[in-house]
Amino acid sequence: MALRSVVFKAELGIADLDRHYYQDHVLTLARHPSETDARMMVRLLAFILNASETLEFGKGLSSDDEPALWDRDLTGVVTKWIEVGQPDERLIRKACGRADKVLIYAFGRAVDMWWKQNAKALARQDKLQVWLIDSDDCAAMVALVERGMQLQCTLQDGELMIAAERDTIQIKPQRLSAE
């Protein structure tokens, strides 16, 4: 018997002072059986940081042809390709060929090793930005997980504050660069 995805609902109130974007979103997140709460919450974080009317979740773990999230214009051209975790460098190159902008939100125990192995190759991709979500921030986001989440999200000067019923957390993604 195949395991089914677990469905989570998230009501987001987003106030992005950096981009002057103020909108409410009601999202349904399907957590794949092999996906962790941390990965699901980093996907949600990526949505919050890049929110737009056209941003949507891809098929994720079940498809190599779609990212975790993507934003497409009215003609279907991919304007943003967003991955979470530690994607393969070949996948990132392919994404850079298909999208105007590629973002990676890297997290996890082996992220330092992944970055050391891939930084030089990734530095050649001019459409790419890599952001680190540290383990403490991941743990704080996982503590907010509920089947029905109501989150107020304020982004200012690159720092995100997420207020939930149980707690308020602050997250500051760190931009990685191959220097």
C-alpha positions in Angstrom: 0.0 0.0 0.0 1.4 3.3 -1.1 1.8 6.1 1.5 -0.2 9.3 0.8 0.9 12.9 1.1 -0.2 14.7 4.3 -2.1 17.9 3.6 -1.3 21.1 5.5 -3.2 24.4 5.2 -1.4 27.8 5.6 -3.0 31.1 5.8 -0.4 33.8 5.3 -0.5 37.5 5.8 2.5 38.8 4.0 3.9 42.3 4.5 7.1 42.6 2.4 8.4 46.1 3.1 11.4 45.5 1.0 9.4 44.9 -2.2 6.2 46.8 -1.2 4.2 43.6 -1.5 1.2 43.2 0.9 -1.1 40.3 0.3 -2.9 37.4 2.0 -2.5 33.9 0.6 -4.3 30.7 1.5 -2.1 27.7 0.6 -2.4 24.0 0.6 0.9 22.2 1.1 1.1 18.5 0.3 3.9 16.9 2.3 5.3 14.0 0.3 5.7 10.8 2.5 9.5 11.1 2.2 9.6 14.9 2.9 10.5 16.2 6.3 8.7 19.0 8.2 11.9 21.0 7.8 11.9 20.7 4.0 8.1 21.6 3.9 8.7 24.6 6.0 11.6 25.8 3.9 9.3 25.5 0.9 6.9 27.7 2.8 9.6 30.1 3.7 10.7 30.3 0.0 7.1 31.1 -0.9 7.0 33.9 1.7 10.3 35.4 0.6 9.2 35.4 -3.1 5.5 35.8 -2.8 3.6 37.0 -5.9 0.2 36.4 -7.4 1.7 33.9 -9.9 4.1 32.0 -7.6 3.1 28.3 -7.3 4.4 25.1 -5.9 5.8 22.6 -8.3 5.4 18.8 -8.1 8.5 18.8 -6.0 10.0 15.5 -4.9 7.8 13.5 -7.4 9.3 15.3 -10.5 12.7 16.3 -11.7 11.3 18.6 -14.4 9.7 21.0 -11.9 11.2 22.9 -9.0 9.9 23.2 -5.5 8.3 26.5 -6.5 8.2 28.6 -9.7 6.8 31.8 -11.0 5.7 32.0 -14.7 4.5 34.9 -16.7 1.3 34.9 -18.7 3.1 33.3 -21.7 4.4 30.4 -19.6 8.0 31.7 -19.5 9.6 30.7 -16.1 10.7 34.0 -14.4 11.8 32.3 -11.1 12.8 28.7 -10.5 13.1 28.0 -6.7 14.7 24.9 -5.2 15.1 24.0 -1.6 17.7 21.7 0.0 20.9 20.7 -1.7 20.0 20.1 -5.4 22.4 18.5 -7.8 24.6 20.9 -9.8 23.4 19.6 -13.1 19.8 20.3 -12.2 20.8 23.9 -11.2 22.5 24.4 -14.6 19.4 23.1 -16.4 17.2 25.5 -14.3 19.5 28.4 -15.2 18.9 27.6 -18.8 15.1 27.6 -18.4 14.5 30.5 -16.1 15.3 34.2 -15.8 16.3 33.8 -12.2 17.1 30.7 -10.0 17.1 30.7 -6.2 18.2 27.9 -3.9 17.4 27.9 -0.2 19.9 25.5 1.1 19.5 23.8 4.5 20.4 20.6 6.3 23.2 18.9 8.1 25.5 18.4 5.1 24.9 21.9 3.6 28.5 23.0 4.3 29.9 20.0 2.4 27.4 20.5 -0.4 28.4 24.1 -0.8 32.2 23.4 -0.7 31.7 20.8 -3.5 29.5 23.0 -5.7 30.5 26.6 -5.0 33.0 26.9 -7.8 30.6 25.4 -10.5 27.6 27.4 -9.2 29.6 30.7 -9.3 29.5 30.4 -13.1 25.7 30.7 -13.1 24.9 34.4 -13.3 21.1 33.9 -12.9 21.7 32.0 -9.6 21.4 33.1 -6.0 22.1 30.6 -3.1 20.7 31.3 0.3 21.5 29.5 3.5 18.8 28.7 6.1 20.7 27.8 9.2 19.7 24.8 11.4 18.4 27.0 14.3 16.0 28.8 11.9 14.9 25.5 10.5 14.2 24.1 13.9 12.2 27.3 14.8 10.1 26.9 11.7 9.5 23.2 12.4 8.2 24.2 15.8 5.4 26.1 14.1 4.1 23.2 12.1 0.4 22.5 12.4 -2.1 21.0 10.0 -3.7 24.4 9.9 -1.3 27.3 10.2 -2.1 31.0 10.5 1.1 33.0 10.0 1.7 36.8 9.9 4.9 37.4 8.0 6.8 40.7 7.9 9.9 41.1 5.8 12.1 44.1 6.2 15.8 44.7 5.4 16.2 41.0 4.4 15.0 39.8 7.8 11.7 37.9 8.2 9.5 37.8 11.3 6.9 35.1 11.4 4.2 35.4 14.1 2.1 32.3 14.8 -0.4 31.6 17.6 2.3 29.7 19.6 5.4 31.8 18.9 7.1 34.5 17.0 10.4 33.8 15.2 12.9 35.7 13.2 14.8 34.4 10.2 17.6 36.0 8.3 18.6 34.0 5.3 22.4 34.3 4.5 23.5 34.8 0.9 26.2 32.4 0.0 28.8 33.4 -2.6 31.8 31.5 -4.1 34.7 33.8 -3.1 
